[in-house]
Amino acid sequence: MAALNTSSNARCIMETPMLLLLEADAALLINAIFNGIISASATAGNLLIIFSILRSSALHSTANFLLLGLALSDFGVGLVVEPLYITVLITRYQRFPINCTLVVIYNVSSSFLVVISMFTITAISIDRYLAIHFHLRYPQFVTLKKVIYLQITLWATSALLTLTRLASFPIYLAVGMVLIVLCFFLTCLAYSRIFKVLRRHQAQIQNQISSETTPKMKQLKNSVINTFYVVFVFLVCFLPYCCLTVIIIINSNTRSKSFMLLNLYSTSIILFNSSLNPLIYWWRRREFREAVRQTFLNPCCTNS
């Protein structure tokens, strides 16, 4: 029995985030306070976005339903992952022993929701490319029904990947790194193609060609710019943790305090992204501001 407990604790420590190796450090308390603030803002902000999209028919588009999937994952981060993370930080700050169950729940929930966000960001990028590429034929290729099926597939794939983590952490890490590289490549490829199309269209406007489609293209251009802010902020928040993970994989001798602190802050930056997305929607989208305003004025009515 003692040997079994020792083995369980060893596995728990092995799969424990590096931040748990810190004890009674002021950085733990600082991050706990910071994450308490962003947990409240992520939960409230994304819940408001979800409610606004569902109740306002003016927001029922394929692009907005992809944003709905992202808001759902961000809401889960604020409601579930952040409180668990704060509990972990406070536990280590007070020098309490590691609770393996708490660590497993935190790892599973954070991995599940972060992977969904990564998948959805990639889907949003590809969707905007298809909207620009197919232009007037886009509604024939991308429908709300297909987007809903895509969302279900992304969430199911994330769940399977999370189960892989429970079965074998090294396999999960290898598969996860491949998916991260693939998603990053597809996102960059989509936006590079988008900008090429937009440059070509700008040249056509200057030559007074295709003037009939100019208003529609301007609307698509604004939509691309709006979603680009969401994608760009996600990549900026995700990149530090991703780079640190690569360094840890390459160099096994990374359990110094400096690496633990980098892991601590980079994790908080990823979680902070869930609070930023509702602010981007509010800043860039007038229809979202109007839907939110109507939600406060008529919380029980559905906008048509």
Buried (B, 14 or more C-beta within 10 A) or exposed (E): EEEEEEEEEEEBEEBBBBBBBBEEBEBBBBBBEBBBEBBEBBBBBBBBBBBBBBBBEBBEBBBBBBBBBBBBBBBBBBBBBBBBBBBBBBBBBEEEEBBBEBBBBBBBBBBBBBBBBBBBBBBBBBBBBBBBBEBEEBEEEBEEEEBBEBBEEBBEBBBEBBEBBEEEBEEBBEBBBEBBEEBBEBBEEBBEBBEEBBEEBEEBBEEEEEEEBBEEBEEBBEBBEBBBBBBBBBBEBBBBBBEBBEEBEEEEEBEEEEBBBBBBBBBBBBBBBBBBBBEBBBEBBEBBBBBBEBBEEEEEEEBE
